[in-house]
Amino acid sequence: MSPTSLFSEGNIGATQVKNRVFMAPLTRNRAQADGTPKAMATEYYKQRATAGLIITEATQISPLGKGYLDTPGLYNETHAEAWKAITSAVHQQNGKIFIQLWHVGRISHLSLLPKGEQPIAPSAIRANSQTFTEKGFEDTSDPRAIKSEEIPSLIEQYRSATRLAKSAGFDGVEVHGANGYLLNQFIASNCNKRTDAYGGTIENRSRLLLEVIDAVSNEIGAEKVGVRLSPIGQFNDIDVSDSSEIYPYIYKELENRKLAYLHVVEAFPGADVPEAHKTLIENLRSSFKGNYIANGGYDKDRGQDIVNSGLAFAVAYGRPYISNPDLPARFDKGIALTEPDQSTFYGGNETGYTDYPAAT
Ligand SMILES: Cc1cc2nc3c(=O)[nH]c(=O)nc-3n(C[C@H](O)[C@H](O)[C@H](O)COP(=O)(O)O)c2cc1C
């Protein structure tokens, strides 16, 4: 039998994929102000439907889950209808698509939230970080600590978004537990100073993530649920000094749940990865027995190597998919990649969004 390659088909949970060149979630800030995706998003995702799996841009599960200008939502029927056009277009091309469910927690700004609302967080500690508003980059606003009695309704928002994801035709959902947003804030000891069942010990700081995953799995089935983590990610003011203690526990708990996959941001654009962090990522990866998606700075060769060695089921490519809609074919045929234009990453119109041509 030939070894698994980036171009091998396979099953990830309940989803059959045609290759292992997945599309990573990419925020593009081009939705309507009320969170409804615009028609051009349908064209954008359709152009990228040769990916084995598309994971959508992060999508807020509630008005308070929003932290940047013009990001999409999935918390009402209007949103679901717009997403349905996108999933239908992707399915018509024989593609597969999961939606990334997002709550930003403290990475938000008052101007982005309903009047009178404050960002929520595990504890009332402002992030030393910025977000993108109507006025450009601005410091994040002071959050308030979510009350213990509010947590069930927060979990319900994830479940309800999953129900809408089903009706919108998604193949599954990815719970965003990475990059310094709400679920990551509960995991991180510098933002979580709670004294209830959601703070303190490793088990307590992991609890919200796991309860969200269980609620979402209950709604759609564990085999259609993925989760994204960033164990060494310091983006958005996250302290990772005890990652080697908490993440082995989290990986084990996820493994027991037999999810579709665990997706890990192993490196960040432009950031050096210290040796100790590399080792931690490798040790965690080799200990994990479920489907693993690797992400962060992979090119074709490194992607081939990790899939070939069996250490990852697939690789998620982020920036390359912005400017190479037909990335799997380019890898397969050895066609040079187009560099993305960073000035059109966040916000704007079709330019730098749907006007990168396929080379094949
Ligand atoms: C423009 C842009 C938007 C991003 N948006 C998201 C997002 O919505 N959700 C997420 O988990 N990561 C997001 N990321 C991180 C990427 O998914 C990915 O982890 C990162 O780009 C590293 O992968 P790469 O080297 O293949 O680009 C974003 C990155 C970029 C450059």
The ligand as an SDF file (V2000), in Angstrom:
LIG
                    3D

 31 33  0  0  0  0  0  0  0  0999 V2000
   -5.5620   37.0390    7.6730 C   0  0  0  0  0  0  0  0  0  0  0  0
   -5.5570   35.9990    8.7710 C   0  0  0  0  0  0  0  0  0  0  0  0
   -6.7340   35.7210    9.4240 C   0  0  0  0  0  0  0  0  0  0  0  0
   -6.7780   34.7120   10.4090 C   0  0  0  0  0  0  0  0  0  0  0  0
   -7.9620   34.3980   11.0000 N   0  0  0  0  0  0  0  0  0  0  0  0
   -8.0540   33.3460   11.8480 C   0  0  0  0  0  0  0  0  0  0  0  0
   -9.3080   32.9120   12.3630 C   0  0  0  0  0  0  0  0  0  0  0  0
  -10.3720   33.4500   12.0340 O   0  0  0  0  0  0  0  0  0  0  0  0
   -9.3040   31.8730   13.2230 N   0  0  0  0  0  0  0  0  0  0  0  0
   -8.1580   31.2390   13.6030 C   0  0  0  0  0  0  0  0  0  0  0  0
   -8.2100   30.2890   14.4050 O   0  0  0  0  0  0  0  0  0  0  0  0
   -6.9540   31.6090   13.1000 N   0  0  0  0  0  0  0  0  0  0  0  0
   -6.8800   32.6220   12.2290 C   0  0  0  0  0  0  0  0  0  0  0  0
   -5.6700   32.9630   11.6690 N   0  0  0  0  0  0  0  0  0  0  0  0
   -4.5040   32.0990   11.8980 C   0  0  0  0  0  0  0  0  0  0  0  0
   -4.3960   31.0830   10.7360 C   0  0  0  0  0  0  0  0  0  0  0  0
   -5.4800   30.1760   10.7360 O   0  0  0  0  0  0  0  0  0  0  0  0
   -3.0970   30.2680   10.8320 C   0  0  0  0  0  0  0  0  0  0  0  0
   -3.0210   29.6750   12.0950 O   0  0  0  0  0  0  0  0  0  0  0  0
   -1.8510   31.1210   10.5890 C   0  0  0  0  0  0  0  0  0  0  0  0
   -1.9890   31.9380    9.4390 O   0  0  0  0  0  0  0  0  0  0  0  0
   -0.6090   30.2290   10.4090 C   0  0  0  0  0  0  0  0  0  0  0  0
   -0.7970   29.3460    9.3130 O   0  0  0  0  0  0  0  0  0  0  0  0
   -0.0680   29.6190    7.8930 P   0  0  0  0  0  0  0  0  0  0  0  0
    1.4180   29.7050    8.1960 O   0  0  0  0  0  0  0  0  0  0  0  0
   -0.3880   28.4250    7.0340 O   0  0  0  0  0  0  0  0  0  0  0  0
   -0.5910   30.9140    7.3650 O   0  0  0  0  0  0  0  0  0  0  0  0
   -5.5890   33.9980   10.7330 C   0  0  0  0  0  0  0  0  0  0  0  0
   -4.3920   34.3290   10.0890 C   0  0  0  0  0  0  0  0  0  0  0  0
   -4.3720   35.3030    9.0990 C   0  0  0  0  0  0  0  0  0  0  0  0
   -3.0700   35.5940    8.3870 C   0  0  0  0  0  0  0  0  0  0  0  0
  1  2  1  0
  2  3  1  0
  2 30  2  0
  3  4  2  0
  4  5  1  0
  4 28  1  0
  5  6  2  0
  6  7  1  0
  6 13  1  0
  7  8  2  0
  7  9  1  0
  9 10  1  0
 10 11  2  0
 10 12  1  0
 12 13  2  0
 13 14  1  0
 14 15  1  0
 14 28  1  0
 15 16  1  0
 16 17  1  0
 16 18  1  0
 18 19  1  0
 18 20  1  0
 20 21  1  0
 20 22  1  0
 22 23  1  0
 23 24  1  0
 24 25  2  0
 24 26  1  0
 24 27  1  0
 28 29  2  0
 29 30  1  0
 30 31  1  0
M  END
$$$$
